[in-house]
Every structure is written in C-alpha cells, then in structure tokens.
Amino acid sequence: MKKLTRSLVVAVTLVTLLSACGKSASINESAPGAAASPAGIGNIDATSKELTVYTALEDDAIKSYLASYKKKYPDIKLNIVRDSTGVITAKLLAEKDNPQADIVWGLAATSLLVLDQSNQLEPYAPQGVDRILPEFKDKNVPAHWVGIDAWETAFIVNKKEMDKRKLPIPESYADLIKPEYKGLITMPNPSSSGTGFLTVSGLVQLEGKDKAWDYMNKLHENVAMYVHSGSKPAKLAGTGEYPIGISFGYRGLQEKKNGSPVEVVFPKEGSGWDVEANALIKKQKIKQVSQQFLDWAITDEAMKEYNKNYAILAIKTDSSVLPEGYKVDPIKQLVKNDLNEIAKNRASILAEWDKRYNTKSEPK
C-alpha cells in the first residue's frame, strides 16, 4: 500500500494533469443582455442578477463561505441547491437536456469528470486559475473544472462507548473487520455520498479490485447500517448510538470541537480522498454572474474560509494552516489516487457495491 509523499508535489497527487492557465474571458456586449465570449462560450447573459448553484458542500459551511461573495455582489440572488454528492450528481445527469443549475460549486471532481464525459460542462478558466496547483484542475485549456480543496476518509470513534465495552479504538482498516466491532459501525452509502464513494474507491486503489471486495465483504459483517450522508456517521458516533463512524476528517473534528467524546482516526493504511471542485454548466446562454462566481470561488478570501475546515487546499500559500484538530499534515495520509480512472469506473463500482451491500442501507 502506497501513500503520497512530499516528493511527489507540495500538495496532493490527484492525477497527472497539465496546467491550465489563463484568465476569465472579457465580455464584449453585442446586444442587450448578451455578449460574445472569446473563450469559445456562446452567448453571454450580462443582465441576469440570479444564480442557481448546485453544491455538495456542508450546510453549516456554506453561509460562512459565502460571506465575502455577498459583500462583493450584494445584488445577486443565489438559489443554493444542496444535497449529498450522489444526489447532486444524479440530478445533474438527469437534467442534461434541460439544465437547471448555472454552476456547480464544491462537488467531487470524480463526479465532474463523469459530467464532463457526458458533455455537460462548459470550459471556463476563472481569474486566478494559474495559481491553482496543476493536480487540482482539469488538464484542458480552458479548464472544464477547477478544484478548491480535498477531503479524506477518517474514522470517528466515541471514546466513552469504547471504554464501556473495554474495546480499543480502531486505528486501521484491518482493525475494523475484527469481530469485536460487529454491529458498531456506520458508513456512508457510496451511491449517495461522496465520502462513501471516495472510501470505497480508495480501498480499490489500495488493494486492487479483488482484494478490496473481499475486504468489504468482511467489513459488511460489522456494519450496522449504511447511511446517505458522509457526515451522519460522525454524528451517530458523537451521540454514541453507533460508536464507530466511517466519515471524513473535518466532520469528526467538528464533532469533537462541539464537545462530543470522539477521537478522529485516519487509517494507518491511508485515506481515500477526492477533490471539491467547481464547474460551469453547459447551457444555451451563460450568465456573466456565473463566471463571476467561479472567479470569486478561488480568491484568497474564499480559500481562507475553506482552510478553516479543510487542510488540503488547491492553492499552496504561506498562510495555509492546518485546521484546529489536525495533528500532522494530512497530505502524508492520502493514498495514491487516479481520479480519471475512478471516474471511468464509477458506475461499475457503484453497481457492484449496491448488489453486494445495499440491503443494510437506511431508507431514503
């Protein structure tokens, strides 16, 4: 099992991508409410003051993230459509012929790669895209998607409940399949949760398909329930209802910060991970405010807010800090990953997972 090391890049190695550079297209108004874009985009709607944003970002983070945007663009009405990664991805795919979203903000890069394969993304290089590390953006010029941060698998474990049962805190994937943890674990369903999918795809990357499915067969015996949210296992661990939750680092640290008696554990073998990324949805007319939002979404102000929750940013700066609760640089914890390969195999991985394990999923 291989982990990333500092020698690969100063951030994470997502895929071997070429750097996309350039700035946002200038707008030359040629008709009321419309403009031609030299970046290859067709008509631009320069008058709309309303923007529909699809996102899988955490509910409690969106408000703080948007503070600087609303200060800069107070007259723009934002329609935020938020759900888990799988739900947003399915919604976008279903709306291919009649797109409702203007942009996607903070959706898994693996999902955006699937949408791009379906020709649903409009190429756009936001202002400042040259500052984004090559590993965090699409290889095309202009980029079809641009990342903002990365998130990773973690175990959220209720220490009090473990003490009651006189059980040690699991520190590895290997620990989770021990018989003493039977019925104590919840995990996100990868069909609905990005965290669930990056965990499953991370295991496939770590072990290879055959060994990964063998492992998940054993893990399944210990799982009490698969839930439809990446954060819910952390919350259930916090209350002690199910003391071990396979979730993601930030949510576990939030539970701990809010007083839950939990320990946040990054598995010894390495964490699965994905990138939260943004993209412009292909439509007959692109709103200028869509481009402006994507420009804002990678500014220093926005990155500072992301950094309060996520330790791995798409822009490496001297001011980047480990969020409270991280003991070591999480970059060293990430498994070697290939997002293009994962996106290509996403449908088959999910179909196989559903066939094997979906009987333990909570009702939707």
N, C-alpha and C positions, 0 to 999 in steps of 0.2 A: 504494500500500500504506500503510495507516494503522496507526500504533501508538497505544497508550494514552498519555495524558499525565497529569501531575499534576492538571490542571484538571478531570478527569472525576470523580475521587474520591481520597481518600487511599490507597485500595488499588486493587484491580483492578475494572474494569467487566466483570462476568460477563454479566448480563442485567439489564434494568430491572425490578427486583423491589421489591415493597413490603416494608417492615419487618414481620417477625413478632415479636410481643412476648409476654411472659407468662412464667410460671414453671411448674414441673412440677406436675402435679395432686396434690392431697393425697389420701391413702388413708384411706377410711373402712371399716374392716373390718365386713362384714355376715355373714360365715360363715367357718368355719375355712379358711384358705388362700385366701380370696377376698375381693375388695373391689370396691366400685363407684367408678368414677372420674368426677368431674365434668367432665373434659376430653373426654368422649364415648367414651372407651375402655370396653369392656365389663367383663368380669370381670378382676380383678387377682389373680394368684397371689402372695401375700405371704410364702409359706413356702419357696419354692424357693431353694436355695443353689448352683444350677448354671446356667451361662450359655453358650450356643453363639454364638460370634461369627464371622461371615464377614468377611474382610478381604483387601484387596489391598496393604496396607502392606508395606514391605520387611521381609524376615525379620530382618535384623540390627538393625532399629529397634524392632521390636515389644517386645522384652524391656525396653529402657530406657524406652520409653513407658509400659509397664505398672507400673513400679516404684512410683509413687505410688498407683496404684489398689490394688495388692496390699497396700500398707501400710495403706490405709484400710479395705479389705474383705478381710482375710486368710482369711476362712472361705468365700469364694466360689470354686467350682471353675470355671475358664474352659476351655472347649473352643474353641481357636482353629483355624479352618479357613482356611488362607491359600493363595491362588493368584493368578495374574495376573488383571487386570481382566476380560478377556473370558471367562475360565473361570468366575470367580465370578458374573459377570452371567448367563451361560448356565445355571449351576447353580441360581441363584435363580429364573430364569424357568421352568426345568424342574420345580422344586419348588412351583410356585404352589399347586397343590391339596393339597399335603402339606408345608407349610413346615417345614424343619428348623432354620434359623437363628432366633435370637431377635432379633438386631440385626445391622446392617451397620456396620462401622467403617472409615473410610478407603477407600471405593470412589469411583470417579469420579462426579461429580454428573450427568454425562450418562447414566451407567448407572442411577442412582437415578431420574432423570426417566423413563427407559424403564420401570422397575419401577412407578413411580407411575402411568404411563399404563395399566399392567396391573392397577391397584388392589391392589398388594401391600404398600403402605406404610401404617402406622398413624400418623396425625397425633400428634405429641408435641412440645411446646415444652420443652426441657430448662431446668433452672435456669440463669440467666445468659444465656439466648438473646438478651435485649435488648442485650447487649454485642457480639454478632456483627454485623459490618457488613452492611447490607441486601443487598449484592451477593453475599454468601456464604451466603444461606439462602433457602429456599422462600418464595414470596410469600404462601402461605396462613397463616391463623391458626387453630389451632396449625400450626406448620411441619411439612411432610412430610419434609424433610431439612435438615440443618444442616452447613455446611462447617467445616473446621478449617484448611486451608491450600491452596495451589495449587502445581502443578509444571509445568515448561515444557520444550520441546524444546531440546536442545543437541547439538552435535557433539563427540564425544570423539575426539581425534586424537593418535596416537602420534608424537611429535616425532622420535624416533630413526629410525623407519621412513620418515618423510617425508624426513629428511636423507639416508638411504641412497639413496633414489630421486631425490634432488635435486628434490623437489616442494614447492611452498609449502603452508602449512596453509590449507585452505578456510575462508573467512570468511562465506560466504553460500550460500543455496540455489542461486543461479546458478553458483557455483563447483563444486558437487557434480556437475553434469552435464557438466563438461569431460572430454574423452576420456582425459586422463592419469590419472583416478581410476577407470578401468574395472576392476572386479573387486576394488576395495579397500574397499568399503563394505558394512556390515551395517546392517539396520534392523529394528525390531520389526514383526511382523505385526499389523495393527490389529484383526484379528478376535480375537486372543488377548491383546493388550497394550494397556493404556490409553495408554501413551506412543506406541505406534504409531498409535492412533486419533486422539489429540489432534494428532499431527503431520500426519496426512492431513487431518483436519478443519480444522486451521489453514491449510493450503495452500488448501483450498476457500474459507475465509473471506478469505484474502489475494487470491486471483486470480479467484475465481469458478469454477464447476464446469468449464467447457470448458477454460480455460487451465490449471487445476490438473491435470486428467487429461493434457493434453498434456505438462505438465512431468513428471508422474510416469512417463509413457511413456519419457522421456529418462533420468530417474533410474534406472529399472528396468534399463536397459542397463549401468549402472555398479555396480549392486548385485550382490554375490556371493551373498548369502543373506538371507532374511527369517527372523528367529528369533521365538520365542514368549515372550519376556520383554523388558520395557523396559530392564532393567539389563544384559542379556547383551551387547549391542553395546559398551557401555562396558568390560566385562571383556575382550572379544575385542580391543578397541583397546589395552587395557592390556598384554596379552601380546604384541601385535604381530601376531597371527595374521591379523587384518583390521584395518588401521591406522586406519580411519575408522568410527566407530560413531555412528549416529543414536540418541541415548538421551535422558536428562534430566539437568539440571544437577547435582542432588545426587549421583547415582551417579558422574558424572565427577569431581566434587570428591573423593569418597571414594577413587576410584582414584588420584588424584594424591596425596592425603594418605597413602595406603598405599605410596607410592614408585614408582608406575608413571610412565613418562616421557610423560605425556599433557598436552595442552592442552585446556581446556574452552572451546568457542567457542559463543556464542549468535548465530545467523544474523542478518546485517545487516537482512534484510527484516522480522524479527520472529519471535518464537517462538509456536508453537501451545501451548495450555495447557488445563488442566482443574482442577477443584477436588476435593480429597479430602474426602469428606463422610460423615456418619453418618445412620442412619435406624433406625426401629423397624419390624420386620416384622409384618404383619397376621397375627394368629393368634386362635384361639377364646379363649385365655386369655393375657393379657400378664403376664409376670413383673415384679414390682416391681424385681428386681435389674437388669432390662433398662433401666428408667428411670434407676436409679441410675448405671449405667454411662454412659449418654448424658449425664447431668448431669456426671459426672466428666470426660468426654472433652472438655469445653470449659472446664475450670477453668484458672486461671493456671498450676497445676503442669503440666498436660498441655500447654498452649500453650508453656511454656518448653522442654519436650522437643521438640515439633515444630519449634520455632525453631532447634534445633541442626542441623537438616537442611534446613529449608525457609525461605526468606527472606520468603515472602509468607504472612502469617497472616490468619485470619478476624477476629481481634481486633487492632485497632491500639492499641498501648500505647507508653509512653515507653521501656519496657525492650526492645522489639523490636529485634533486631540483625540485621545481615547475617551469615549463617553464614560461617565461615572459607573463603576462596577466591573469594567474590563480590567483584568489583572495583567494581561500580556497582549501584544499585538495580535489580533485575530487573523491577520493575513497568513501567519505561520500555521494556522489551524486548518486552512482550506485545502480540500482535496484537489488534485489536478482535474480540470474540467474542460469539456469541449461543448460549448453552448450550441454550435451548429449541429453537432451530432445528436445532442439531446433533443433539439427541436425537431430534427428529422424523424427521430424515433418516438416522439411524444405520444402519438396516437396509439402505437402498438404497445408501449409500456403501460399506458392507462387501461387499455382493453384487457391486458393480461392481469393487471392488478385487480380490476373490477371482477373479473372472472374468479379469481382466487379468494378475495378477501372482503368483498363488498357486503357480505351477509352481516358483518358486525358494524356497519355504518349506522350512525344515528339517522332518524328520519329527517328529510329536508324540510 
